[in-house]
């Protein structure tokens, strides 16, 4: 039985630290591993949740950093955690994820690169309170003010992409007043607020449209769509944006150039590996 004690408020997310038996038969790293697995399975640490830095977490647990690393490595080997060099340790998604890109571009930037004209309709632009999932992602308290921005991108009057962005307003004061029908969110962040966007976690999966998605994309309920989830980080590794994206299945595909072995040297900093291709 996993024993817990003391509520801990780490990264604005409340959870229980384990009661570690230091003289018992179960190795300390195993006890930490069991505690981490418990947090993942119970949803205390949701998918893509970023763990504390190793030195900070080891101090909270009052254990050697090497012991903590053994627990993290074991869960990484099991596929419950993923480690990104220079970024940190994250809770893995429940499905197999295959990275398709080495460069972060938005879908609107992809359209611009392909010289495809588009327009944007703003469906919702307001301040909301963070729920538990958003609080965990952004490491803020529940009810922290967030911008909720919901839009549809059109190409030749055809709705292609329906998406919702969330971002903490404490980093971007009065961002809810910006004209997002004519400006892109990342441009506002980088140019108006001088926040450097560094990297993101992004995954896609096939699903079917529910009533809200079908209405936004002018398709039927049950039609195939591509669903994407993204969490974007600043150069300080702070989560500053999360988004849910739905793309019409008849208008989008992913393509990737993949290299093997010595052929990787051919990249030489090639600017884009993944492309978003819109079929009109």
Secondary structure, 3 states (H helix, E strand, C coil): CCCEEEEEEECCEEEEEECCCCCCCCCHHHHHHHHHHHHHHCCCCCCCCECCCHHHHHHHHCCCHHHHHHHHHHHHHHCCEEEECCCEEEECCCCCCCCCCCCCCCHHHHHHHCCCCCEEEEEEEEEEECCHHHHHHHCCCCCCEEEEEEEEEEECCEEEEEEEEEEECCCCCCHHHCCCCCCCHHHHHHHHCCCCEEEEEEEEEEEECCHHHHHHHCCCCCCEEEEEEEEEEECCCCEEEEEEEEEECCCEEEEECCCCHHHHHHCCCCCCCEEEEECC
